[in-house]
């Protein structure tokens, strides 16, 4: 059972996706031979719907992050997390799935995030999780780490 669950939504994705689908439907009505747009209009809104929400959950086993339909998603085992800290995104990092300096990022809206530094078999990596509740997410990760700490001490860096 998750000790922390949070879902953030992007009003921009809803607005842009809805406007694009509506515009295509209007074109289908007024442009001769554009009836095929009725079929394409809902599909044009699909990418916007896909990145409309970001669901984050933390439990004693893992931190899980997934977009609206459950994919794309990432999972980080609690025992692989080395450090975590609230962070602030630059405006040019944008939204969606991004390669940013230091690692990858999932973000749907806003500039707040939490950096999670984790171990893989190859090396230490960083992943940034966009959220409108950075302190809550950071605290949940800290609690999960504290509940499962039997090995080396982990750190929670402050930004």
C-alpha positions in Angstrom: 0.0 0.0 0.0 1.3 3.4 -0.9 2.2 5.8 1.8 2.1 8.8 -0.6 0.0 9.2 -3.7 -0.3 12.4 -5.7 -1.6 13.3 -9.1 -0.8 16.5 -10.8 -2.7 17.8 -13.9 -1.7 20.2 -16.6 -4.4 22.7 -17.6 -2.3 23.7 -20.6 -2.4 20.1 -22.1 -6.2 20.1 -21.7 -6.6 23.5 -23.3 -4.3 22.9 -26.3 -5.5 19.3 -26.9 -9.1 20.4 -26.8 -8.6 23.4 -29.0 -6.7 21.4 -31.6 -9.4 18.7 -31.8 -12.2 21.4 -31.9 -10.3 23.3 -34.7 -10.0 20.1 -36.8 -13.7 19.4 -36.3 -14.6 22.9 -37.5 -12.4 22.4 -40.5 -14.1 19.2 -41.2 -17.4 21.1 -41.3 -16.4 24.0 -43.5 -13.7 22.7 -45.8 -14.9 20.7 -48.8 -13.4 17.1 -48.8 -12.1 17.4 -45.2 -14.6 14.9 -43.7 -11.7 12.6 -42.9 -10.8 15.1 -40.1 -13.7 13.8 -38.0 -11.7 10.6 -37.6 -8.3 12.3 -37.0 -9.5 15.0 -34.6 -9.8 12.8 -31.5 -6.5 11.2 -32.4 -4.8 14.6 -32.5 -5.8 15.2 -28.9 -4.4 11.8 -27.7 -0.8 13.0 -27.1 -2.1 15.9 -25.0 -4.3 13.5 -23.0 -1.4 11.2 -22.5 0.7 13.9 -20.8 -2.2 15.6 -19.0 -1.4 14.0 -15.6 1.5 12.7 -13.7 0.8 10.2 -10.9 3.5 9.7 -8.2 3.3 7.2 -5.4 5.8 6.2 -2.7 5.7 3.1 -0.5 8.2 1.0 1.4 9.3 -0.7 -1.8 9.5 1.9 -4.5 8.9 5.4 -5.9 6.6 5.1 -9.0 6.0 7.8 -11.5 3.5 7.4 -14.5 1.8 9.6 -17.0 -2.0 9.6 -17.4 -2.6 6.2 -19.0 0.1 4.5 -16.8 2.7 4.8 -19.5 5.4 6.0 -19.9 6.4 5.2 -16.3 9.5 4.8 -14.1 10.0 2.9 -10.9 12.9 3.4 -8.4 13.4 0.8 -5.7 13.7 2.5 -2.3 16.9 0.5 -1.5 18.5 1.9 -4.6 17.9 5.6 -3.7 21.0 7.4 -2.6 19.7 10.9 -2.2 16.7 13.1 -2.9 16.0 16.8 -2.7 13.4 19.4 -3.8 14.5 21.2 -7.0 13.4 24.0 -9.2 13.2 23.5 -13.0 14.4 26.1 -15.4 11.7 27.5 -17.7 13.5 26.1 -20.8 13.4 22.5 -19.4 9.7 22.4 -20.6 7.2 19.7 -19.9 6.9 16.1 -20.8 9.8 13.7 -20.9 13.0 15.5 -21.1 16.8 14.9 -21.0 18.0 17.7 -18.8 21.5 18.4 -17.4 22.2 15.7 -14.9 19.6 13.2 -16.0 16.0 12.6 -17.2 12.8 14.4 -16.1 9.1 13.7 -16.1 7.0 16.9 -15.7 3.5 18.0 -16.7 3.2 21.5 -15.3 5.1 24.1 -13.2 8.7 24.4 -12.1 8.8 22.5 -8.8 10.3 19.0 -8.7 12.2 16.5 -6.6 15.6 15.1 -7.7 16.1 11.4 -7.0 19.6 10.0 -7.2 19.7 6.3 -7.4 22.1 3.3 -8.0 22.0 1.0 -11.0 24.3 -1.9 -11.7 26.3 0.5 -13.9 26.4 3.8 -12.1 24.7 6.5 -10.1 21.9 8.3 -12.0 19.6 11.2 -11.3 15.9 11.5 -12.2 13.8 14.6 -11.7 10.1 14.2 -10.9 8.0 17.3 -11.5 5.4 17.9 -8.9 3.3 20.7 -7.3 4.0 19.1 -3.9 7.8 18.9 -3.7 8.0 19.0 0.1 5.3 16.3 0.5 7.0 14.0 -2.1 10.5 14.6 -0.6 9.1 13.8 2.9 7.4 10.6 1.7 10.7 9.4 0.1 12.5 10.3 3.4 10.0 8.3 5.4 10.2 5.3 3.1 14.0 5.4 3.3 13.9 5.7 7.1 11.4 2.8 7.3 13.6 0.5 5.2 17.1 1.6 6.5 19.0 -1.4 7.5 22.1 -0.6 5.5 24.2 2.5 4.9 22.7 5.8 5.9 21.1 7.8 3.0 20.9 11.5 2.7 18.1 14.0 2.0 19.8 17.1 0.6 18.1 20.4 0.9 17.9 22.6 -2.2 
